[in-house]
Amino acid sequence: MELCMIVAVDERNGIGRNNELLCHLSGDMKNFKSLTSGCPVIMGRKTYESLPNGALPKRVNIVLSRDENYILDGAITCESVEEVLGLRVVKNSQRVFVIGGESIYKAFFDHADKLYVTCIRHHFEDADTFFPEIDIDHWRINSVSDEFKADEKNDYPYFFAVYERIRGNVHYVEDEFNEI
Ligand SMILES: NC(=O)c1ccc[n+]([C@@H]2O[C@H](COP(=O)([O-])OP(=O)(O)OC[C@H]3O[C@@H](n4cnc5c(N)ncnc54)[C@H](OP(=O)(O)O)[C@@H]3O)[C@@H](O)[C@H]2O)c1
């Protein structure tokens, strides 16, 4: 199972304000739909409650809440990261997507293999939720798209970047082990 995160960030890693997205980008929505369709999506209770039409279609929706009585139609609810990672539908999927918000990106960050980042070319002063810093010692850029211009369907210019986690060097670890 490959654990991916998908997020749209502004120039300071802002992702939302007042429990809403920072802006509307039709191109980002299309990219989100095409990447996540058919895969389980993992989100926090607040993000779930901000979805205009409830659970996302054609995807198993997994929603985290610490409230054991939080039960949803059309979504699996879980009380912890470990519970999510133990779900059969997660373990048996080729790819799963963590789709936010801030607290859920943070909670799953150490488990992530790949980051699909939409970079919005703007700084929103009033952003109140953020994506974790992407430390270039631990992440390599896999691909960067051309920049897409703002237009009537996209509030700001943006581009896509994909990061892959740099895995430890096995030989280095083995060499160290041989010295003990
Ligand atoms: N730009 C983007 O790509 C993007 C994507 C998604 C969301 N967002 C934005 O992010 C913001 C929301 O982020 P947020 O951090 O406030 O909310 P959130 O992560 O969506 O949801 C927070 C809730 O998730 C539950 N939770 C969090 N950590 C948990 C854990 N370890 N175990 C069990 N349950 C856990 C708690 O629910 P209970 O309170 O019920 O216990 C918590 O209140 C919004 O503005 C949204 O629009 C942006």
PDBQT file of the ligand as one rigid body, heavy atoms in Angstrom, charges set to zero:
ROOT
HETATM    1  N1  LIG A 201      -5.968  22.923   0.846  1.00  0.00    +0.000 N 
HETATM    2  C1  LIG A 201      -6.282  21.641   0.955  1.00  0.00    +0.000 C 
HETATM    3  O1  LIG A 201      -5.849  20.825   0.146  1.00  0.00    +0.000 OA
HETATM    4  C2  LIG A 201      -7.176  21.188   2.070  1.00  0.00    +0.000 A 
HETATM    5  C3  LIG A 201      -7.583  19.860   2.149  1.00  0.00    +0.000 A 
HETATM    6  C4  LIG A 201      -8.405  19.475   3.195  1.00  0.00    +0.000 A 
HETATM    7  C5  LIG A 201      -8.797  20.395   4.152  1.00  0.00    +0.000 A 
HETATM    8  N2  LIG A 201      -8.390  21.674   4.038  1.00  0.00    +0.000 N 
HETATM    9  C6  LIG A 201      -8.772  22.680   5.040  1.00  0.00    +0.000 C 
HETATM   10  O2  LIG A 201      -8.257  22.298   6.316  1.00  0.00    +0.000 OA
HETATM   11  C7  LIG A 201      -9.078  22.889   7.315  1.00  0.00    +0.000 C 
HETATM   12  C8  LIG A 201      -9.478  21.835   8.337  1.00  0.00    +0.000 C 
HETATM   13  O3  LIG A 201      -8.330  21.344   9.028  1.00  0.00    +0.000 OA
HETATM   14  P1  LIG A 201      -8.418  21.004  10.594  1.00  0.00    +0.000 P 
HETATM   15  O4  LIG A 201      -7.095  20.548  11.071  1.00  0.00    +0.000 OA
HETATM   16  O5  LIG A 201      -9.064  22.168  11.285  1.00  0.00    +0.000 OA
HETATM   17  O6  LIG A 201      -9.538  19.838  10.632  1.00  0.00    +0.000 OA
HETATM   18  P2  LIG A 201      -9.511  18.308  10.134  1.00  0.00    +0.000 P 
HETATM   19  O7  LIG A 201      -8.120  17.778  10.201  1.00  0.00    +0.000 OA
HETATM   20  O8  LIG A 201     -10.254  18.205   8.858  1.00  0.00    +0.000 OA
HETATM   21  O9  LIG A 201     -10.427  17.617  11.253  1.00  0.00    +0.000 OA
HETATM   22  C9  LIG A 201     -10.063  17.730  12.600  1.00  0.00    +0.000 C 
HETATM   23  C10 LIG A 201     -10.824  16.679  13.411  1.00  0.00    +0.000 C 
HETATM   24  O10 LIG A 201     -10.380  15.372  13.051  1.00  0.00    +0.000 OA
HETATM   25  C11 LIG A 201     -10.379  14.548  14.212  1.00  0.00    +0.000 C 
HETATM   26  N3  LIG A 201      -9.001  14.116  14.469  1.00  0.00    +0.000 N 
HETATM   27  C12 LIG A 201      -7.857  14.820  14.264  1.00  0.00    +0.000 A 
HETATM   28  N4  LIG A 201      -6.771  14.087  14.581  1.00  0.00    +0.000 NA
HETATM   29  C13 LIG A 201      -7.245  12.881  14.999  1.00  0.00    +0.000 A 
HETATM   30  C14 LIG A 201      -6.619  11.697  15.458  1.00  0.00    +0.000 A 
HETATM   31  N5  LIG A 201      -5.262  11.596  15.565  1.00  0.00    +0.000 N 
HETATM   32  N6  LIG A 201      -7.403  10.650  15.833  1.00  0.00    +0.000 NA
HETATM   33  C15 LIG A 201      -8.746  10.733  15.726  1.00  0.00    +0.000 A 
HETATM   34  N7  LIG A 201      -9.410  11.825  15.281  1.00  0.00    +0.000 NA
HETATM   35  C16 LIG A 201      -8.660  12.897  14.919  1.00  0.00    +0.000 A 
HETATM   36  C17 LIG A 201     -10.957  15.381  15.332  1.00  0.00    +0.000 C 
HETATM   37  O11 LIG A 201     -12.365  15.200  15.275  1.00  0.00    +0.000 OA
HETATM   38  P3  LIG A 201     -13.305  15.319  16.598  1.00  0.00    +0.000 P 
HETATM   39  O12 LIG A 201     -13.273  16.763  16.984  1.00  0.00    +0.000 OA
HETATM   40  O13 LIG A 201     -14.654  14.881  16.112  1.00  0.00    +0.000 OA
HETATM   41  O14 LIG A 201     -12.716  14.401  17.623  1.00  0.00    +0.000 OA
HETATM   42  C18 LIG A 201     -10.567  16.793  14.899  1.00  0.00    +0.000 C 
HETATM   43  O15 LIG A 201     -11.372  17.797  15.486  1.00  0.00    +0.000 OA
HETATM   44  C19 LIG A 201     -10.270  23.508   6.571  1.00  0.00    +0.000 C 
HETATM   45  O16 LIG A 201     -10.079  24.889   6.387  1.00  0.00    +0.000 OA
HETATM   46  C20 LIG A 201     -10.258  22.782   5.246  1.00  0.00    +0.000 C 
HETATM   47  O17 LIG A 201     -10.902  23.512   4.212  1.00  0.00    +0.000 OA
HETATM   48  C21 LIG A 201      -7.581  22.088   3.021  1.00  0.00    +0.000 A 
ENDROOT
TORSDOF 0
